[in-house]
Amino acid sequence: MSETLERKATTVSVKQDQAVATRQEQDPAVSNSILNVIARAAADPSVDVDKMHELLKLQDSIMKRQAEAEFNQAMADATGEIQRVAKMGKVDTGKGKYSFARWEDMDRMLRPVMQKFGFSLSFDAQERQGGLTITGTVRHRSGHSQTASMPLPIDNGPGRNALQAMGSTLSYGKRYCAEMLFNIVRENADDDGVQGFVRTVDAAQAKAIQDMVFEIGMPLTDVLKHFGANSIQELPANQFARIVNSLNKRRQTGAQAK
């Protein structure tokens, strides 16, 4: 009987500790104090094993929340120093020319900002049918990270061999992942959501289109070509509903075929 009461008291005590920590862990000083208490308890052999397990879970939760808060604050501070990137690259398709923001120009602007605010950026590529999925991961020195993925067809442009086409696809994916993670705007590519007199899709709409295209497994270039755009960010906002409806129909057709 006494053992049962003791276990109930332990459970209530842990829940009370968690409730207090949840309210206070936004304050770094209070969070550090709580972590110190947990560390001292961990070193005490007389502490109940079950309660120690719950305290360690609480410690992990507090540390993750702290890391996320530090990440968000650093990203907010970095936003003020992230500049637009001019489209310095030129491509001649034989049928026309267009400009694009080169990865090296984006990296040159972004690298000192990342170093100042404690960020690092890495990329991974996975093969998919007809192309690659490029995933970018931004990590903060606090330990928190965020990812963004971009499914792409292999960029078999004129005059490129297989290796060059792969390299161009990787570069393209890096640019778009970095743009999504750091909200980078290409000069003359977005103009605060207005190109001339045509408003383009916002970040949330672009992400929705990207996710649907990836889920269906269709080439992104098919959507872009149909609407006369070089990238998702250049798709006209007044066509967003039409694009989504078209992708939904494609998804339903694919599901029925299965």
Backbone hydrogen bonds in HBPLUS format (Angstrom, degrees):
<---DONOR---> <-ACCEPTOR-->    atom                        ^
c    i                          cat <-CA-CA->   ^        H-A-AA   ^      H-
h    n   atom  resd res      DA  || num        DHA   H-A  angle D-A-AA Bond
n    s   type  num  typ     dist DA aas  dist angle  dist       angle   num
A0005-LEU N   A0001-MET O   3.03 MM   4  6.36 161.6  2.06 153.2 157.7     1
A0006-GLU N   A0002-SER O   2.89 MM   4  6.05 150.6  1.98 141.9 150.6     2
A0007-ARG N   A0003-GLU O   2.95 MM   4  6.21 152.4  2.03 145.3 152.0     3
A0008-LYS N   A0004-THR O   2.98 MM   4  6.26 156.5  2.04 149.0 155.4     4
A0009-ALA N   A0005-LEU O   2.90 MM   4  6.11 157.0  1.95 147.5 153.9     5
A0010-THR N   A0006-GLU O   2.90 MM   4  6.13 148.1  2.00 141.6 150.8     6
A0011-THR N   A0007-ARG O   2.94 MM   4  6.22 157.0  1.99 147.9 153.2     7
A0012-VAL N   A0008-LYS O   2.97 MM   4  6.23 165.2  1.99 152.9 156.3     8
A0013-SER N   A0009-ALA O   2.89 MM   4  6.02 156.2  1.95 143.9 151.1     9
A0014-VAL N   A0010-THR O   2.93 MM   4  6.19 157.7  1.98 151.6 156.7    10
A0015-LYS N   A0011-THR O   2.98 MM   4  6.22 165.5  2.00 152.7 156.6    11
A0016-GLN N   A0012-VAL O   2.93 MM   4  6.12 153.2  2.00 147.3 154.8    12
A0017-ASP N   A0013-SER O   2.92 MM   4  6.17 153.7  1.99 144.8 152.4    13
A0018-GLN N   A0014-VAL O   2.88 MM   4  6.18 155.8  1.93 152.0 158.4    14
A0019-ALA N   A0015-LYS O   2.95 MM   4  6.17 156.0  2.01 145.8 152.1    15
A0020-VAL N   A0016-GLN O   3.02 MM   4  6.22 164.5  2.04 152.1 155.7    16
A0021-ALA N   A0017-ASP O   2.91 MM   4  6.08 159.3  1.95 147.0 153.5    17
A0022-THR N   A0018-GLN O   2.88 MM   4  6.03 158.7  1.93 149.2 154.4    18
A0023-ARG N   A0019-ALA O   3.28 MM   4  6.50 153.5  2.36 142.9 148.6    19
A0024-GLN N   A0020-VAL O   3.04 MM   4  6.22 142.6  2.18 143.9 154.8    20
A0024-GLN N   A0021-ALA O   3.10 MM   3  5.04 121.5  2.46  92.8 107.9    21
A0025-GLU N   A0021-ALA O   2.75 MM   4  5.45 141.5  1.89 158.8 162.2    22
A0027-ASP N   A0024-GLN O   2.97 MM   3  5.85 164.0  2.00 129.2 133.6    23
A0031-SER N   A0027-ASP O   2.90 MM   4  6.11 163.0  1.92 160.0 165.8    24
A0032-ASN N   A0028-PRO O   2.89 MM   4  6.05 161.8  1.93 150.2 154.3    25
A0033-SER N   A0029-ALA O   3.07 MM   4  6.28 149.3  2.16 139.6 148.1    26
A0034-ILE N   A0030-VAL O   2.93 MM   4  6.27 155.2  2.00 151.3 157.6    27
A0035-LEU N   A0031-SER O   2.93 MM   4  6.22 158.8  1.97 151.1 157.1    28
A0036-ASN N   A0032-ASN O   2.94 MM   4  6.16 147.0  2.05 143.0 151.7    29
A0037-VAL N   A0033-SER O   3.05 MM   4  6.37 151.9  2.13 145.7 152.9    30
A0038-ILE N   A0034-ILE O   2.99 MM   4  6.32 159.1  2.03 151.1 156.6    31
A0039-ALA N   A0035-LEU O   2.88 MM   4  6.09 155.9  1.94 145.8 152.6    32
A0040-ARG N   A0036-ASN O   2.98 MM   4  6.23 155.1  2.05 147.1 152.9    33
A0041-ALA N   A0037-VAL O   2.96 MM   4  6.22 153.7  2.03 146.6 154.4    34
A0042-ALA N   A0038-ILE O   2.90 MM   4  6.15 149.6  1.99 148.4 156.7    35
A0043-ALA N   A0040-ARG O   3.19 MM   3  5.23 131.9  2.43  94.8 107.3    36
A0044-ASP N   A0041-ALA O   3.06 MM   3  5.13 156.0  2.12 103.2 110.8    37
A0047-VAL N   A0044-ASP O   3.23 MM   3  5.82 169.1  2.24 119.2 122.6    38
A0052-MET N   A0048-ASP O   2.86 MM   4  6.10 150.4  1.95 149.0 158.6    39
A0053-HIS N   A0049-VAL O   2.93 MM   4  6.22 150.1  2.03 147.9 155.5    40
A0054-GLU N   A0050-ASP O   3.11 MM   4  6.46 157.2  2.17 147.4 152.5    41
A0055-LEU N   A0051-LYS O   2.87 MM   4  6.12 152.7  1.95 147.7 155.9    42
A0056-LEU N   A0052-MET O   2.93 MM   4  6.15 151.7  2.01 146.9 153.8    43
A0057-LYS N   A0053-HIS O   3.10 MM   4  6.39 152.0  2.18 143.9 151.2    44
A0058-LEU N   A0054-GLU O   2.96 MM   4  6.21 151.0  2.04 142.6 151.0    45
A0059-GLN N   A0055-LEU O   2.81 MM   4  6.09 150.5  1.90 144.3 152.8    46
A0060-ASP N   A0056-LEU O   2.98 MM   4  6.24 158.4  2.03 146.7 151.4    47
A0061-SER N   A0057-LYS O   3.04 MM   4  6.29 156.7  2.10 146.0 152.0    48
A0062-ILE N   A0058-LEU O   2.95 MM   4  6.20 160.4  1.98 152.6 157.4    49
A0063-MET N   A0059-GLN O   2.99 MM   4  6.22 164.0  2.01 153.6 157.7    50
A0064-LYS N   A0060-ASP O   3.04 MM   4  6.22 154.3  2.10 146.3 153.0    51
A0065-ARG N   A0061-SER O   3.02 MM   4  6.23 158.6  2.07 148.8 154.4    52
A0066-GLN N   A0062-ILE O   2.91 MM   4  6.13 156.4  1.96 150.3 157.2    53
A0067-ALA N   A0063-MET O   2.95 MM   4  6.12 159.9  1.99 144.4 149.8    54
A0068-GLU N   A0064-LYS O   2.94 MM   4  6.18 157.9  1.99 147.1 153.0    55
A0069-ALA N   A0065-ARG O   2.94 MM   4  6.11 157.6  1.99 146.5 152.7    56
A0070-GLU N   A0066-GLN O   2.93 MM   4  6.19 157.6  1.98 151.8 157.8    57
A0071-PHE N   A0067-ALA O   2.91 MM   4  6.11 154.5  1.97 146.0 153.5    58
A0072-ASN N   A0068-GLU O   2.92 MM   4  6.15 166.7  1.94 152.5 155.3    59
A0073-GLN N   A0069-ALA O   3.02 MM   4  6.20 157.1  2.08 145.7 151.8    60
A0074-ALA N   A0070-GLU O   2.94 MM   4  6.07 162.1  1.97 147.9 153.0    61
A0075-MET N   A0071-PHE O   2.88 MM   4  6.10 156.2  1.94 153.2 160.1    62
A0076-ALA N   A0072-ASN O   2.98 MM   4  6.14 155.1  2.04 143.0 149.7    63
A0077-ASP N   A0073-GLN O   2.98 MM   4  6.25 155.1  2.04 147.1 153.8    64
A0078-ALA N   A0074-ALA O   2.85 MM   4  6.04 153.0  1.92 145.3 153.3    65
A0079-THR N   A0075-MET O   2.98 MM   4  6.09 144.2  2.11 144.8 153.1    66
A0081-GLU N   A0078-ALA O   2.86 MM   3  5.42 156.6  1.92 118.8 126.5    67
A0082-ILE N   A0079-THR O   3.36 MM   3  5.27 155.7  2.43  99.7 106.6    68
A0085-VAL N   A0185-VAL O   3.02 MM 100  6.46 154.9  2.09 146.8 154.8    69
A0187-GLU N   A0085-VAL O   2.66 MM 102  5.47 161.2  1.69 128.0 134.9    70
A0089-GLY N   A0100-PHE O   2.83 MM  11  4.95 144.9  1.95 178.5 166.8    71
A0100-PHE N   A0089-GLY O   2.90 MM  11  4.95 149.3  1.99 127.4 133.2    72
A0091-VAL N   A0098-TYR O   2.91 MM   7  5.48 154.4  1.98 163.5 170.8    73
A0098-TYR N   A0091-VAL O   2.97 MM   7  5.48 150.6  2.06 148.4 157.5    74
A0093-THR N   A0096-GLY O   2.88 MM   3  5.53 155.2  1.95 177.8 169.9    75
A0106-MET N   A0102-ARG O   3.11 MM   4  6.45 156.8  2.17 149.0 155.6    76
A0107-ASP N   A0103-TRP O   2.79 MM   4  5.99 164.3  1.81 158.7 162.9    77
A0108-ARG N   A0104-GLU O   3.02 MM   4  6.05 151.4  2.10 135.5 143.0    78
A0109-MET N   A0105-ASP O   3.21 MM   4  6.43 148.8  2.31 141.6 148.2    79
A0110-LEU N   A0106-MET O   2.91 MM   4  6.06 160.9  1.95 151.3 157.4    80
A0111-ARG N   A0107-ASP O   2.87 MM   4  5.61 165.2  1.89 151.6 153.8    81
A0113-VAL N   A0110-LEU O   3.09 MM   3  5.33 119.7  2.47 104.8 120.0    82
A0114-MET N   A0110-LEU O   2.96 MM   4  6.22 159.3  2.01 160.4 167.0    83
A0115-GLN N   A0111-ARG O   2.99 MM   4  6.24 162.4  2.02 156.9 161.6    84
A0116-LYS N   A0112-PRO O   3.02 MM   4  6.11 154.3  2.09 140.5 147.1    85
A0117-PHE N   A0113-VAL O   3.16 MM   4  6.36 155.5  2.22 149.7 154.8    86
A0118-GLY N   A0114-MET O   2.92 MM   4  5.81 107.3  2.46 143.5 158.1    87
A0119-PHE N   A0114-MET O   2.78 MM   5  4.58 163.7  1.81 138.7 139.8    88
A0141-ARG N   A0118-GLY O   2.89 MM  23  5.35 133.9  2.11 147.3 160.5    89
A0120-SER N   A0139-ARG O   2.85 MM  19  5.26 141.2  2.01 146.7 155.2    90
A0139-ARG N   A0120-SER O   2.89 MM  19  5.26 158.7  1.94 147.0 154.1    91
A0122-SER N   A0137-THR O   3.01 MM  15  5.34 158.4  2.06 145.0 151.8    92
A0137-THR N   A0122-SER O   2.84 MM  15  5.34 161.1  1.88 153.6 157.0    93
A0124-ASP N   A0135-THR O   2.85 MM  11  5.19 143.4  1.99 144.0 155.5    94
A0135-THR N   A0124-ASP O   2.83 MM  11  5.19 167.7  1.85 156.0 159.7    95
A0126-GLN N   A0133-THR O   3.03 MM   7  5.23 157.0  2.09 138.1 145.3    96
A0133-THR N   A0126-GLN O   2.81 MM   7  5.23 153.7  1.88 150.4 159.4    97
A0128-ARG N   A0131-GLY O   2.94 MM   3  5.29 167.4  1.95 140.7 136.8    98
A0131-GLY N   A0128-ARG O   2.97 MM   3  5.29 170.5  1.98 133.2 131.4    99
A0132-LEU N   A0152-LEU O   2.85 MM  20  5.40 147.7  1.95 154.6 164.7   100
A0152-LEU N   A0132-LEU O   2.72 MM  20  5.40 171.9  1.73 175.1 178.1   101
A0134-ILE N   A0150-MET O   2.97 MM  16  5.20 161.8  2.00 143.9 138.3   102
A0150-MET N   A0134-ILE O   2.75 MM  16  5.20 149.9  1.84 148.9 159.4   103
A0136-GLY N   A0148-ALA O   2.78 MM  12  5.35 163.6  1.81 166.9 167.1   104
A0148-ALA N   A0136-GLY O   2.95 MM  12  5.35 146.9  2.06 148.4 156.2   105
A0138-VAL N   A0146-GLN O   2.91 MM   8  5.50 156.6  1.97 161.9 167.7   106
A0146-GLN N   A0138-VAL O   3.00 MM   8  5.50 150.6  2.09 148.3 157.5   107
A0140-HIS N   A0144-HIS O   2.95 MM   4  5.64 157.7  2.00 170.6 177.2   108
A0143-GLY N   A0140-HIS O   2.84 MM   3  5.56 159.7  1.88 123.6 129.6   109
A0156-ASN N   A0154-ILE O   2.93 MM   2  5.79 127.4  2.22 111.1  95.4   110
A0157-GLY N   A0155-ASP O   2.91 MM   2  5.62 134.4  2.12 104.9  91.3   111
A0160-ARG N   A0157-GLY O   3.34 MM   3  5.76 158.4  2.39 135.3 132.3   112
A0165-ALA N   A0161-ASN O   2.92 MM   4  6.13 155.0  1.98 154.9 162.6   113
A0166-MET N   A0162-ALA O   3.03 MM   4  6.27 151.7  2.12 143.4 150.5   114
A0167-GLY N   A0163-LEU O   2.96 MM   4  6.25 158.9  2.00 148.1 154.0   115
A0168-SER N   A0164-GLN O   2.90 MM   4  6.09 155.5  1.96 148.1 154.4   116
A0169-THR N   A0165-ALA O   3.05 MM   4  6.23 151.8  2.13 141.1 148.5   117
A0170-LEU N   A0166-MET O   2.98 MM   4  6.28 158.1  2.03 151.3 156.8   118
A0171-SER N   A0167-GLY O   3.00 MM   4  6.19 161.0  2.03 147.8 152.9   119
A0172-TYR N   A0168-SER O   2.94 MM   4  6.08 157.5  1.99 144.9 151.3   120
A0173-GLY N   A0169-THR O   2.91 MM   4  6.14 160.3  1.95 149.3 154.6   121
A0174-LYS N   A0170-LEU O   2.91 MM   4  6.16 155.8  1.97 149.9 156.3   122
A0175-ARG N   A0171-SER O   3.10 MM   4  6.35 162.3  2.14 149.5 153.4   123
A0176-TYR N   A0172-TYR O   3.16 MM   4  6.48 164.5  2.19 151.4 154.9   124
A0177-CYS N   A0173-GLY O   2.93 MM   4  6.06 161.0  1.96 152.9 158.3   125
A0178-ALA N   A0174-LYS O   2.93 MM   4  6.01 165.4  1.95 151.8 156.2   126
A0179-GLU N   A0175-ARG O   2.92 MM   4  6.10 154.3  1.99 145.8 153.5   127
A0180-MET N   A0176-TYR O   3.04 MM   4  6.23 156.2  2.09 144.0 149.4   128
A0181-LEU N   A0177-CYS O   2.95 MM   4  6.16 161.1  1.99 152.3 157.5   129
A0182-PHE N   A0178-ALA O   2.94 MM   4  5.93 158.1  1.99 151.0 155.8   130
A0183-ASN N   A0179-GLU O   2.73 MM   4  5.02 113.5  2.17 134.0 144.2   131
A0184-ILE N   A0179-GLU O   3.13 MM   5  4.46 139.0  2.30 112.3 123.2   132
A0189-ALA N   A0186-ARG O   2.91 MM   3  5.14 155.0  1.98 132.3 130.6   133
A0193-GLY N   A0190-ASP O   2.94 MM   3  5.15 122.1  2.29 101.4 117.0   134
A0194-VAL N   A0190-ASP O   2.97 MM   4  6.15 113.6  2.43 147.4 165.3   135
A0194-VAL N   A0191-ASP O   3.09 MM   3  5.26 155.6  2.15 105.0 112.7   136
A0200-THR N   A0193-GLY O   2.82 MM   7  5.14 151.3  1.90 126.5 136.2   137
A0195-GLN N   A0198-VAL O   2.75 MM   3  5.09 178.1  1.75 146.7 146.0   138
A0198-VAL N   A0195-GLN O   2.84 MM   3  5.09 168.4  1.85 128.6 130.8   139
A0237-ALA N   A0199-ARG O   2.77 MM  38  5.66 167.6  1.78 135.4 139.7   140
A0201-VAL N   A0235-LEU O   2.95 MM  34  5.96 151.6  2.03 167.1 169.2   141
A0206-ALA N   A0202-ASP O   2.92 MM   4  6.14 161.7  1.96 156.8 162.5   142
A0207-LYS N   A0203-ALA O   2.95 MM   4  6.13 156.1  2.01 145.4 151.8   143
A0208-ALA N   A0204-ALA O   2.99 MM   4  6.23 152.6  2.07 143.4 150.8   144
A0209-ILE N   A0205-GLN O   3.00 MM   4  6.29 160.6  2.04 152.8 157.0   145
A0210-GLN N   A0206-ALA O   2.95 MM   4  6.14 164.0  1.98 149.5 154.3   146
A0211-ASP N   A0207-LYS O   2.93 MM   4  6.11 161.3  1.97 151.1 155.3   147
A0212-MET N   A0208-ALA O   3.09 MM   4  6.27 157.4  2.14 145.9 151.8   148
A0213-VAL N   A0209-ILE O   2.95 MM   4  6.15 165.9  1.97 157.1 160.8   149
A0214-PHE N   A0210-GLN O   3.01 MM   4  6.17 158.9  2.06 147.3 153.3   150
A0215-GLU N   A0211-ASP O   2.94 MM   4  6.10 157.5  1.99 145.1 151.3   151
A0216-ILE N   A0212-MET O   2.96 MM   4  6.15 161.0  2.00 152.7 157.1   152
A0217-GLY N   A0213-VAL O   2.92 MM   4  6.00 146.2  2.04 141.5 151.5   153
A0222-ASP N   A0219-PRO O   3.13 MM   3  5.60 145.4  2.25 108.4 117.0   154
A0223-VAL N   A0220-LEU O   3.09 MM   3  5.53 122.4  2.44 108.2 120.6   155
A0224-LEU N   A0220-LEU O   3.12 MM   4  6.46 169.6  2.13 157.1 159.7   156
A0225-LYS N   A0221-THR O   2.81 MM   4  5.78 164.0  1.84 146.6 151.6   157
A0226-HIS N   A0222-ASP O   3.13 MM   4  6.16 156.4  2.19 137.9 144.3   158
A0227-PHE N   A0223-VAL O   3.24 MM   4  6.51 147.6  2.35 147.6 155.1   159
A0229-ALA N   A0224-LEU O   2.89 MM   5  4.89 170.1  1.89 140.6 142.4   160
A0228-GLY N   A0225-LYS O   3.21 MM   3  4.98 163.1  2.24  99.8 104.6   161
A0234-GLU N   A0231-SER O   3.14 MM   3  5.40 151.3  2.22 104.0 112.6   162
A0235-LEU N   A0232-ILE O   3.03 MM   3  5.48 168.4  2.04 118.5 121.7   163
A0239-GLN N   A0236-PRO O   3.06 MM   3  5.56 161.0  2.10 113.6 119.3   164
A0240-PHE N   A0237-ALA O   3.08 MM   3  5.23 168.3  2.09 112.5 115.2   165
A0243-ILE N   A0239-GLN O   2.87 MM   4  6.10 155.6  1.93 156.7 163.9   166
A0244-VAL N   A0240-PHE O   2.94 MM   4  6.22 167.0  1.96 158.6 161.4   167
A0245-ASN N   A0241-ALA O   2.93 MM   4  6.09 162.6  1.96 149.5 154.5   168
A0246-SER N   A0242-ARG O   2.97 MM   4  6.10 156.1  2.03 143.3 150.0   169
A0247-LEU N   A0243-ILE O   2.94 MM   4  6.22 157.2  2.00 151.0 157.2   170
A0248-ASN N   A0244-VAL O   2.86 MM   4  6.07 153.7  1.93 149.6 157.3   171
A0249-LYS N   A0245-ASN O   3.00 MM   4  6.24 155.3  2.06 147.0 152.8   172
A0250-ARG N   A0246-SER O   3.04 MM   4  6.33 153.1  2.12 142.9 150.4   173
A0251-ARG N   A0247-LEU O   2.89 MM   4  6.15 153.2  1.97 146.8 154.0   174
A0252-GLN N   A0248-ASN O   2.90 MM   4  6.16 159.4  1.95 150.3 155.4   175
A0253-THR N   A0249-LYS O   2.92 MM   4  6.09 156.7  1.98 147.1 153.7   176
A0254-GLY N   A0250-ARG O   3.04 MM   4  6.23 154.6  2.10 143.0 149.7   177
A0255-ALA N   A0251-ARG O   2.95 MM   4  6.23 150.2  2.04 146.2 154.5   178
A0256-GLN N   A0252-GLN O   2.98 MM   4  6.19 157.3  2.03 149.7 154.8   179
A0257-ALA N   A0253-THR O   3.05 MM   4  6.23 149.3  2.15 142.5 150.9   180
A0258-LYS N   A0254-GLY O   3.26 MM   4  6.50 135.6  2.47 136.1 146.4   181
A0258-LYS N   A0255-ALA O   3.23 MM   3  5.27 132.1  2.48  93.8 106.0   182
